[in-house]
Amino acid sequence: MVDARIRRGRITAIDTRAALTQTGGLKMISHLGAPKLPYKDNKASNNPPGERLRVFQDAKVRFHGQPVAVVVTTTLEAAQYGAGLIKVDYDAEKPSTDLDKAAADKPTE
């Protein structure tokens, strides 16, 4: 798994060249090639406020450590090594710890 290194913002580029030269059937999945999934929002009144995390569905980074890519290969070791070679560029935004303000200040796509 490749995790976001910023706390909030947008992914501007993912460089997989070094990772994809490795052996072991290496593939990388991110928002750039993942299938778009038919998420349906659950608007029940007992759900907490906020939005559902839609992994690999857009370039938004909502929190530090958010999965932004995953490496698939024949062994765990090769996948971990490949994930370490992936470089992600970001357009970072100021994070917010105020949930009401954060909902109003959502980053743009």
A tleap script that builds the chain and sets N, CA, C and O, in Angstrom:
source leaprc.protein.ff14SB
mol = sequence {
  NMET VAL ASP ALA ARG ILE ARG ARG GLY ARG
  ILE THR ALA ILE ASP THR ARG ALA ALA LEU
  THR GLN THR GLY GLY LEU LYS MET ILE SER
  HIE LEU GLY ALA PRO LYS LEU PRO TYR LYS
  ASP ASN LYS ALA SER ASN ASN PRO PRO GLY
  GLU ARG LEU ARG VAL PHE GLN ASP ALA LYS
  VAL ARG PHE HIE GLY GLN PRO VAL ALA VAL
  VAL VAL THR THR THR LEU GLU ALA ALA GLN
  TYR GLY ALA GLY LEU ILE LYS VAL ASP TYR
  ASP ALA GLU LYS PRO SER THR ASP LEU ASP
  LYS ALA ALA ALA ASP LYS PRO THR CGLU
}
set mol.1.N position { 0.845 -1.173 0.000 }
set mol.1.CA position { 0.000 0.000 0.000 }
set mol.1.C position { 0.892 1.239 0.000 }
set mol.1.O position { 1.911 1.280 0.690 }
set mol.2.N position { 0.508 2.229 -0.766 }
set mol.2.CA position { 1.181 3.528 -0.778 }
set mol.2.C position { 0.231 4.501 -0.077 }
set mol.2.O position { -0.906 4.690 -0.511 }
set mol.3.N position { 0.705 5.112 1.003 }
set mol.3.CA position { -0.119 6.000 1.803 }
set mol.3.C position { 0.208 7.456 1.501 }
set mol.3.O position { 1.339 7.782 1.141 }
set mol.4.N position { -0.786 8.331 1.650 }
set mol.4.CA position { -0.596 9.770 1.458 }
set mol.4.C position { 0.376 10.306 2.492 }
set mol.4.O position { 0.330 9.926 3.662 }
set mol.5.N position { 1.248 11.185 2.055 }
set mol.5.CA position { 2.230 11.803 2.953 }
set mol.5.C position { 1.844 13.219 3.331 }
set mol.5.O position { 2.595 13.909 4.020 }
set mol.6.N position { 0.667 13.657 2.880 }
set mol.6.CA position { 0.161 14.972 3.271 }
set mol.6.C position { -1.135 14.763 4.038 }
set mol.6.O position { -1.702 13.670 4.031 }
set mol.7.N position { -1.596 15.810 4.695 }
set mol.7.CA position { -2.801 15.683 5.517 }
set mol.7.C position { -4.069 16.051 4.764 }
set mol.7.O position { -5.160 15.628 5.148 }
set mol.8.N position { -3.945 16.829 3.701 }
set mol.8.CA position { -5.114 17.227 2.937 }
set mol.8.C position { -4.647 17.849 1.627 }
set mol.8.O position { -3.642 18.560 1.598 }
set mol.9.N position { -5.369 17.584 0.549 }
set mol.9.CA position { -5.007 18.181 -0.731 }
set mol.9.C position { -5.419 17.314 -1.900 }
set mol.9.O position { -6.492 16.712 -1.918 }
set mol.10.N position { -4.517 17.271 -2.888 }
set mol.10.CA position { -4.827 16.582 -4.128 }
set mol.10.C position { -3.573 15.943 -4.695 }
set mol.10.O position { -2.484 16.508 -4.597 }
set mol.11.N position { -3.721 14.770 -5.285 }
set mol.11.CA position { -2.618 14.100 -5.972 }
set mol.11.C position { -2.476 14.754 -7.339 }
set mol.11.O position { -3.450 14.861 -8.083 }
set mol.12.N position { -1.261 15.194 -7.673 }
set mol.12.CA position { -1.036 15.815 -8.976 }
set mol.12.C position { -0.297 14.893 -9.937 }
set mol.12.O position { -0.408 15.059 -11.151 }
set mol.13.N position { 0.457 13.924 -9.419 }
set mol.13.CA position { 1.184 12.983 -10.284 }
set mol.13.C position { 1.598 11.760 -9.478 }
set mol.13.O position { 1.841 11.842 -8.274 }
set mol.14.N position { 1.673 10.624 -10.166 }
set mol.14.CA position { 2.190 9.396 -9.567 }
set mol.14.C position { 3.227 8.831 -10.530 }
set mol.14.O position { 2.906 8.500 -11.671 }
set mol.15.N position { 4.478 8.721 -10.066 }
set mol.15.CA position { 5.574 8.203 -10.891 }
set mol.15.C position { 5.821 6.752 -10.505 }
set mol.15.O position { 6.288 6.463 -9.403 }
set mol.16.N position { 5.503 5.847 -11.416 }
set mol.16.CA position { 5.643 4.410 -11.161 }
set mol.16.C position { 6.792 3.795 -11.945 }
set mol.16.O position { 6.986 2.581 -11.889 }
set mol.17.N position { 7.559 4.599 -12.674 }
set mol.17.CA position { 8.595 4.043 -13.562 }
set mol.17.C position { 9.565 3.120 -12.834 }
set mol.17.O position { 9.826 2.011 -13.299 }
set mol.18.N position { 10.094 3.556 -11.713 }
set mol.18.CA position { 11.071 2.727 -10.983 }
set mol.18.C position { 10.420 1.445 -10.469 }
set mol.18.O position { 11.033 0.378 -10.520 }
set mol.19.N position { 9.201 1.537 -9.982 }
set mol.19.CA position { 8.518 0.365 -9.429 }
set mol.19.C position { 8.166 -0.639 -10.517 }
set mol.19.O position { 8.305 -1.844 -10.310 }
set mol.20.N position { 7.714 -0.166 -11.669 }
set mol.20.CA position { 7.253 -1.080 -12.717 }
set mol.20.C position { 8.383 -1.778 -13.462 }
set mol.20.O position { 8.120 -2.659 -14.282 }
set mol.21.N position { 9.630 -1.409 -13.199 }
set mol.21.CA position { 10.750 -2.124 -13.812 }
set mol.21.C position { 11.138 -3.362 -13.017 }
set mol.21.O position { 11.972 -4.150 -13.464 }
set mol.22.N position { 10.543 -3.541 -11.845 }
set mol.22.CA position { 10.834 -4.707 -11.006 }
set mol.22.C position { 10.176 -5.959 -11.584 }
set mol.22.O position { 9.204 -5.861 -12.333 }
set mol.23.N position { 10.697 -7.123 -11.242 }
set mol.23.CA position { 10.125 -8.383 -11.707 }
set mol.23.C position { 9.036 -8.855 -10.749 }
set mol.23.O position { 8.897 -8.321 -9.648 }
set mol.24.N position { 8.279 -9.838 -11.162 }
set mol.24.CA position { 7.264 -10.415 -10.289 }
set mol.24.C position { 5.845 -10.035 -10.669 }
set mol.24.O position { 4.938 -10.138 -9.842 }
set mol.25.N position { 5.636 -9.600 -11.898 }
set mol.25.CA position { 4.281 -9.277 -12.330 }
set mol.25.C position { 3.738 -8.026 -11.683 }
set mol.25.O position { 2.542 -7.949 -11.405 }
set mol.26.N position { 4.587 -7.040 -11.435 }
set mol.26.CA position { 4.221 -5.835 -10.714 }
set mol.26.C position { 3.175 -5.014 -11.451 }
set mol.26.O position { 3.332 -4.695 -12.630 }
set mol.27.N position { 2.101 -4.676 -10.735 }
set mol.27.CA position { 1.042 -3.787 -11.228 }
set mol.27.C position { 0.743 -2.778 -10.133 }
set mol.27.O position { 0.928 -3.059 -8.949 }
set mol.28.N position { 0.280 -1.604 -10.533 }
set mol.28.CA position { -0.061 -0.570 -9.576 }
set mol.28.C position { -1.489 -0.131 -9.842 }
set mol.28.O position { -1.883 0.077 -10.990 }
set mol.29.N position { -2.265 0.009 -8.769 }
set mol.29.CA position { -3.641 0.487 -8.874 }
set mol.29.C position { -3.734 1.794 -8.102 }
set mol.29.O position { -3.295 1.888 -6.956 }
set mol.30.N position { -4.312 2.801 -8.748 }
set mol.30.CA position { -4.556 4.099 -8.102 }
set mol.30.C position { -5.824 4.683 -8.710 }
set mol.30.O position { -6.521 4.009 -9.468 }
set mol.31.N position { -6.119 5.922 -8.382 }
set mol.31.CA position { -7.294 6.581 -8.958 }
set mol.31.C position { -7.156 6.758 -10.471 }
set mol.31.O position { -8.150 6.991 -11.159 }
set mol.32.N position { -5.929 6.650 -10.993 }
set mol.32.CA position { -5.703 6.843 -12.427 }
set mol.32.C position { -6.231 5.698 -13.281 }
set mol.32.O position { -6.536 5.899 -14.456 }
set mol.33.N position { -6.345 4.492 -12.706 }
set mol.33.CA position { -6.789 3.366 -13.513 }
set mol.33.C position { -7.801 2.456 -12.853 }
set mol.33.O position { -8.261 1.490 -13.463 }
set mol.34.N position { -8.150 2.751 -11.624 }
set mol.34.CA position { -9.112 1.901 -10.910 }
set mol.34.C position { -10.501 2.071 -11.511 }
set mol.34.O position { -10.865 3.169 -11.932 }
set mol.35.N position { -11.273 1.001 -11.554 }
set mol.35.CA position { -12.649 1.150 -12.048 }
set mol.35.C position { -13.455 2.041 -11.108 }
set mol.35.O position { -13.275 2.003 -9.891 }
set mol.36.N position { -14.334 2.832 -11.684 }
set mol.36.CA position { -15.205 3.684 -10.871 }
set mol.36.C position { -16.325 2.821 -10.315 }
set mol.36.O position { -17.018 2.128 -11.060 }
set mol.37.N position { -16.495 2.869 -9.007 }
set mol.37.CA position { -17.461 2.022 -8.322 }
set mol.37.C position { -18.758 2.775 -8.072 }
set mol.37.O position { -18.736 3.983 -7.833 }
set mol.38.N position { -19.888 2.075 -8.127 }
set mol.38.CA position { -21.186 2.738 -7.943 }
set mol.38.C position { -21.544 2.914 -6.474 }
set mol.38.O position { -22.418 2.218 -5.956 }
set mol.39.N position { -20.869 3.846 -5.802 }
set mol.39.CA position { -21.163 4.105 -4.397 }
set mol.39.C position { -22.531 4.748 -4.266 }
set mol.39.O position { -22.923 5.581 -5.084 }
set mol.40.N position { -23.242 4.354 -3.238 }
set mol.40.CA position { -24.532 4.961 -2.943 }
set mol.40.C position { -24.449 5.517 -1.531 }
set mol.40.O position { -24.189 4.781 -0.580 }
set mol.41.N position { -24.669 6.815 -1.399 }
set mol.41.CA position { -24.611 7.435 -0.078 }
set mol.41.C position { -25.759 6.945 0.781 }
set mol.41.O position { -26.891 6.816 0.314 }
set mol.42.N position { -25.457 6.674 2.042 }
set mol.42.CA position { -26.462 6.253 2.999 }
set mol.42.C position { -26.831 7.472 3.832 }
set mol.42.O position { -26.056 7.894 4.690 }
set mol.43.N position { -27.971 8.026 3.593 }
set mol.43.CA position { -28.378 9.262 4.246 }
set mol.43.C position { -29.208 9.022 5.510 }
set mol.43.O position { -29.949 9.909 5.935 }
set mol.44.N position { -29.095 7.849 6.107 }
set mol.44.CA position { -29.845 7.555 7.331 }
set mol.44.C position { -29.453 8.532 8.432 }
set mol.44.O position { -28.296 8.944 8.523 }
set mol.45.N position { -30.399 8.893 9.250 }
set mol.45.CA position { -30.167 9.908 10.279 }
set mol.45.C position { -29.214 9.441 11.372 }
set mol.45.O position { -28.656 10.272 12.089 }
set mol.46.N position { -29.013 8.135 11.518 }
set mol.46.CA position { -28.131 7.655 12.580 }
set mol.46.C position { -26.671 7.539 12.126 }
set mol.46.O position { -25.818 7.130 12.913 }
set mol.47.N position { -26.372 7.892 10.874 }
set mol.47.CA position { -24.989 7.874 10.396 }
set mol.47.C position { -24.260 9.122 10.857 }
set mol.47.O position { -24.868 10.187 10.959 }
set mol.48.N position { -22.960 9.013 11.141 }
set mol.48.CA position { -22.201 10.200 11.534 }
set mol.48.C position { -22.058 11.150 10.347 }
set mol.48.O position { -22.135 10.719 9.196 }
set mol.49.N position { -21.850 12.451 10.623 }
set mol.49.CA position { -21.666 13.393 9.517 }
set mol.49.C position { -20.357 13.120 8.795 }
set mol.49.O position { -19.442 12.513 9.351 }
set mol.50.N position { -20.279 13.566 7.578 }
set mol.50.CA position { -19.065 13.393 6.796 }
set mol.50.C position { -19.354 12.636 5.527 }
set mol.50.O position { -20.504 12.337 5.205 }
set mol.51.N position { -18.287 12.329 4.811 }
set mol.51.CA position { -18.448 11.601 3.567 }
set mol.51.C position { -17.743 10.250 3.656 }
set mol.51.O position { -16.782 10.092 4.409 }
set mol.52.N position { -18.213 9.309 2.906 }
set mol.52.CA position { -17.620 7.985 2.847 }
set mol.52.C position { -16.295 8.048 2.101 }
set mol.52.O position { -16.173 8.774 1.114 }
set mol.53.N position { -15.304 7.297 2.560 }
set mol.53.CA position { -14.029 7.225 1.854 }
set mol.53.C position { -14.190 6.326 0.637 }
set mol.53.O position { -14.549 5.155 0.759 }
set mol.54.N position { -13.927 6.873 -0.509 }
set mol.54.CA position { -14.016 6.132 -1.771 }
set mol.54.C position { -12.593 5.907 -2.271 }
set mol.54.O position { -12.052 6.730 -3.008 }
set mol.55.N position { -11.995 4.802 -1.872 }
set mol.55.CA position { -10.592 4.527 -2.160 }
set mol.55.C position { -10.368 4.404 -3.667 }
set mol.55.O position { -11.086 3.688 -4.364 }
set mol.56.N position { -9.361 5.116 -4.145 }
set mol.56.CA position { -8.916 5.111 -5.549 }
set mol.56.C position { -9.974 5.645 -6.514 }
set mol.56.O position { -9.942 5.311 -7.698 }
set mol.57.N position { -10.903 6.461 -6.039 }
set mol.57.CA position { -11.959 6.971 -6.912 }
set mol.57.C position { -11.705 8.395 -7.396 }
set mol.57.O position { -12.307 8.827 -8.379 }
set mol.58.N position { -10.828 9.124 -6.726 }
set mol.58.CA position { -10.507 10.486 -7.153 }
set mol.58.C position { -9.139 10.868 -6.617 }
set mol.58.O position { -8.496 10.091 -5.911 }
set mol.59.N position { -8.702 12.070 -6.957 }
set mol.59.CA position { -7.367 12.539 -6.578 }
set mol.59.C position { -7.335 13.226 -5.215 }
set mol.59.O position { -6.274 13.688 -4.795 }
set mol.60.N position { -8.445 13.306 -4.525 }
set mol.60.CA position { -8.488 13.987 -3.228 }
set mol.60.C position { -7.720 13.213 -2.165 }
set mol.60.O position { -7.770 11.985 -2.103 }
set mol.61.N position { -7.011 13.962 -1.335 }
set mol.61.CA position { -6.387 13.397 -0.137 }
set mol.61.C position { -7.126 14.007 1.042 }
set mol.61.O position { -7.125 15.224 1.230 }
set mol.62.N position { -7.748 13.159 1.824 }
set mol.62.CA position { -8.578 13.611 2.927 }
set mol.62.C position { -7.873 13.521 4.281 }
set mol.62.O position { -8.256 14.205 5.230 }
set mol.63.N position { -6.834 12.669 4.367 }
set mol.63.CA position { -6.113 12.521 5.634 }
set mol.63.C position { -4.751 11.890 5.387 }
set mol.63.O position { -4.552 11.177 4.403 }
set mol.64.N position { -3.808 12.164 6.301 }
set mol.64.CA position { -2.467 11.567 6.230 }
set mol.64.C position { -2.596 10.060 6.392 }
set mol.64.O position { -3.276 9.584 7.302 }
set mol.65.N position { -1.953 9.320 5.523 }
set mol.65.CA position { -2.011 7.869 5.585 }
set mol.65.C position { -3.111 7.260 4.740 }
set mol.65.O position { -3.249 6.038 4.698 }
set mol.66.N position { -3.900 8.088 4.063 }
set mol.66.CA position { -4.964 7.572 3.189 }
set mol.66.C position { -4.336 6.729 2.082 }
set mol.66.O position { -3.332 7.150 1.507 }
set mol.67.N position { -4.880 5.567 1.763 }
set mol.67.CA position { -4.347 4.785 0.646 }
set mol.67.C position { -4.494 5.564 -0.662 }
set mol.67.O position { -5.596 5.989 -1.010 }
set mol.68.N position { -3.390 5.751 -1.386 }
set mol.68.CA position { -3.437 6.436 -2.675 }
set mol.68.C position { -3.056 5.509 -3.830 }
set mol.68.O position { -3.317 5.821 -4.991 }
set mol.69.N position { -2.441 4.373 -3.510 }
set mol.69.CA position { -2.091 3.381 -4.526 }
set mol.69.C position { -1.819 2.054 -3.825 }
set mol.69.O position { -1.540 2.004 -2.627 }
set mol.70.N position { -1.908 1.001 -4.594 }
set mol.70.CA position { -1.564 -0.321 -4.082 }
set mol.70.C position { -0.754 -1.032 -5.163 }
set mol.70.O position { -1.031 -0.903 -6.355 }
set mol.71.N position { 0.242 -1.777 -4.725 }
set mol.71.CA position { 1.098 -2.532 -5.634 }
set mol.71.C position { 0.727 -3.997 -5.535 }
set mol.71.O position { 0.617 -4.550 -4.441 }
set mol.72.N position { 0.537 -4.620 -6.689 }
set mol.72.CA position { 0.167 -6.034 -6.751 }
set mol.72.C position { 1.290 -6.784 -7.451 }
set mol.72.O position { 1.709 -6.409 -8.546 }
set mol.73.N position { 1.771 -7.838 -6.818 }
set mol.73.CA position { 2.858 -8.636 -7.392 }
set mol.73.C position { 2.788 -10.052 -6.836 }
set mol.73.O position { 1.835 -10.400 -6.140 }
set mol.74.N position { 3.773 -10.853 -7.134 }
set mol.74.CA position { 3.735 -12.270 -6.762 }
set mol.74.C position { 4.112 -12.542 -5.307 }
set mol.74.O position { 3.748 -13.582 -4.757 }
set mol.75.N position { 4.838 -11.617 -4.680 }
set mol.75.CA position { 5.213 -11.821 -3.280 }
set mol.75.C position { 4.987 -10.548 -2.475 }
set mol.75.O position { 4.997 -9.447 -3.025 }
set mol.76.N position { 4.787 -10.701 -1.187 }
set mol.76.CA position { 4.616 -9.560 -0.294 }
set mol.76.C position { 5.861 -8.678 -0.316 }
set mol.76.O position { 5.751 -7.453 -0.348 }
set mol.77.N position { 7.020 -9.281 -0.299 }
set mol.77.CA position { 8.261 -8.520 -0.272 }
set mol.77.C position { 8.419 -7.661 -1.514 }
set mol.77.O position { 8.809 -6.497 -1.423 }
set mol.78.N position { 8.114 -8.236 -2.688 }
set mol.78.CA position { 8.210 -7.474 -3.937 }
set mol.78.C position { 7.204 -6.329 -3.956 }
set mol.78.O position { 7.514 -5.242 -4.443 }
set mol.79.N position { 6.010 -6.561 -3.432 }
set mol.79.CA position { 4.988 -5.512 -3.380 }
set mol.79.C position { 5.432 -4.381 -2.450 }
set mol.79.O position { 5.284 -3.207 -2.791 }
set mol.80.N position { 5.970 -4.721 -1.293 }
set mol.80.CA position { 6.432 -3.700 -0.359 }
set mol.80.C position { 7.586 -2.898 -0.950 }
set mol.80.O position { 7.636 -1.676 -0.810 }
set mol.81.N position { 8.507 -3.584 -1.606 }
set mol.81.CA position { 9.630 -2.901 -2.237 }
set mol.81.C position { 9.137 -1.978 -3.349 }
set mol.81.O position { 9.557 -0.825 -3.439 }
set mol.82.N position { 8.245 -2.492 -4.192 }
set mol.82.CA position { 7.692 -1.691 -5.281 }
set mol.82.C position { 6.942 -0.464 -4.773 }
set mol.82.O position { 7.054 0.616 -5.353 }
set mol.83.N position { 6.177 -0.626 -3.691 }
set mol.83.CA position { 5.435 0.499 -3.118 }
set mol.83.C position { 6.396 1.587 -2.646 }
set mol.83.O position { 6.095 2.776 -2.753 }
set mol.84.N position { 7.537 1.181 -2.131 }
set mol.84.CA position { 8.536 2.150 -1.685 }
set mol.84.C position { 9.170 2.933 -2.812 }
set mol.84.O position { 9.733 4.003 -2.581 }
set mol.85.N position { 9.091 2.422 -4.027 }
set mol.85.CA position { 9.671 3.099 -5.192 }
set mol.85.C position { 8.709 4.065 -5.871 }
set mol.85.O position { 9.133 4.855 -6.715 }
set mol.86.N position { 7.443 4.023 -5.528 }
set mol.86.CA position { 6.450 4.895 -6.160 }
set mol.86.C position { 6.551 6.290 -5.551 }
set mol.86.O position { 6.566 6.453 -4.331 }
set mol.87.N position { 6.619 7.288 -6.422 }
set mol.87.CA position { 6.711 8.690 -5.995 }
set mol.87.C position { 5.388 9.380 -6.308 }
set mol.87.O position { 4.903 9.328 -7.438 }
set mol.88.N position { 4.815 10.022 -5.308 }
set mol.88.CA position { 3.540 10.720 -5.467 }
set mol.88.C position { 3.767 12.209 -5.217 }
set mol.88.O position { 4.363 12.596 -4.212 }
set mol.89.N position { 3.281 13.047 -6.153 }
set mol.89.CA position { 3.335 14.498 -5.995 }
set mol.89.C position { 1.958 14.988 -5.573 }
set mol.89.O position { 0.930 14.463 -6.002 }
set mol.90.N position { 1.963 16.001 -4.726 }
set mol.90.CA position { 0.717 16.509 -4.159 }
set mol.90.C position { 0.626 18.023 -4.300 }
set mol.90.O position { 1.636 18.715 -4.418 }
set mol.91.N position { -0.591 18.513 -4.287 }
set mol.91.CA position { -0.898 19.923 -4.085 }
set mol.91.C position { -1.525 19.972 -2.696 }
set mol.91.O position { -2.719 19.720 -2.532 }
set mol.92.N position { -0.707 20.300 -1.701 }
set mol.92.CA position { -1.167 20.246 -0.314 }
set mol.92.C position { -2.031 21.451 0.032 }
set mol.92.O position { -1.809 22.558 -0.457 }
set mol.93.N position { -3.017 21.211 0.881 }
set mol.93.CA position { -3.878 22.262 1.413 }
set mol.93.C position { -3.773 22.248 2.925 }
set mol.93.O position { -3.328 21.268 3.522 }
set mol.94.N position { -4.186 23.339 3.530 }
set mol.94.CA position { -4.149 23.434 4.984 }
set mol.94.C position { -5.190 22.487 5.577 }
set mol.94.O position { -6.363 22.552 5.211 }
set mol.95.N position { -4.771 21.608 6.490 }
set mol.95.CA position { -5.738 20.702 7.129 }
set mol.95.C position { -6.598 21.435 8.140 }
set mol.95.O position { -6.253 22.524 8.599 }
set mol.96.N position { -7.716 20.826 8.477 }
set mol.96.CA position { -8.630 21.411 9.459 }
set mol.96.C position { -9.012 20.346 10.474 }
set mol.96.O position { -9.234 19.186 10.126 }
set mol.97.N position { -9.084 20.755 11.729 }
set mol.97.CA position { -9.552 19.831 12.759 }
set mol.97.C position { -10.971 20.175 13.201 }
set mol.97.O position { -11.535 19.501 14.063 }
set mol.98.N position { -11.546 21.217 12.614 }
set mol.98.CA position { -12.918 21.613 12.886 }
set mol.98.C position { -13.817 20.898 11.874 }
set mol.98.O position { -13.797 21.236 10.691 }
set mol.99.N position { -14.596 19.925 12.317 }
set mol.99.CA position { -15.389 19.111 11.396 }
set mol.99.C position { -16.417 19.928 10.624 }
set mol.99.O position { -16.649 19.662 9.445 }
set mol.100.N position { -17.037 20.916 11.262 }
set mol.100.CA position { -18.012 21.747 10.564 }
set mol.100.C position { -17.338 22.595 9.488 }
set mol.100.O position { -17.851 22.720 8.376 }
set mol.101.N position { -16.184 23.177 9.826 }
set mol.101.CA position { -15.451 23.996 8.853 }
set mol.101.C position { -14.884 23.121 7.744 }
set mol.101.O position { -14.901 23.528 6.582 }
set mol.102.N position { -14.385 21.937 8.065 }
set mol.102.CA position { -13.824 21.049 7.063 }
set mol.102.C position { -14.876 20.629 6.045 }
set mol.102.O position { -14.576 20.510 4.858 }
set mol.103.N position { -16.093 20.405 6.494 }
set mol.103.CA position { -17.169 20.040 5.577 }
set mol.103.C position { -17.460 21.159 4.600 }
set mol.103.O position { -17.777 20.904 3.438 }
set mol.104.N position { -17.356 22.413 5.062 }
set mol.104.CA position { -17.596 23.564 4.203 }
set mol.104.C position { -16.403 23.865 3.298 }
set mol.104.O position { -16.576 24.470 2.241 }
set mol.105.N position { -15.197 23.455 3.690 }
set mol.105.CA position { -13.958 23.743 2.959 }
set mol.105.C position { -13.440 22.548 2.187 }
set mol.105.O position { -12.224 22.410 2.052 }
set mol.106.N position { -14.289 21.682 1.674 }
set mol.106.CA position { -13.818 20.486 0.979 }
set mol.106.C position { -12.891 20.869 -0.165 }
set mol.106.O position { -13.162 21.834 -0.881 }
set mol.107.N position { -11.780 20.114 -0.353 }
set mol.107.CA position { -10.891 20.406 -1.475 }
set mol.107.C position { -11.615 20.167 -2.801 }
set mol.107.O position { -12.507 19.323 -2.888 }
set mol.108.N position { -11.229 20.901 -3.805 }
set mol.108.CA position { -11.842 20.719 -5.124 }
set mol.108.C position { -11.179 19.583 -5.860 }
set mol.108.O position { -10.034 19.229 -5.578 }
set mol.109.N position { -11.901 19.012 -6.805 }
set mol.109.CA position { -11.380 17.880 -7.608 }
set mol.109.C position { -10.364 18.359 -8.605 }
set mol.109.O position { -9.819 17.558 -9.364 }
savepdb mol mol.pdb
quit
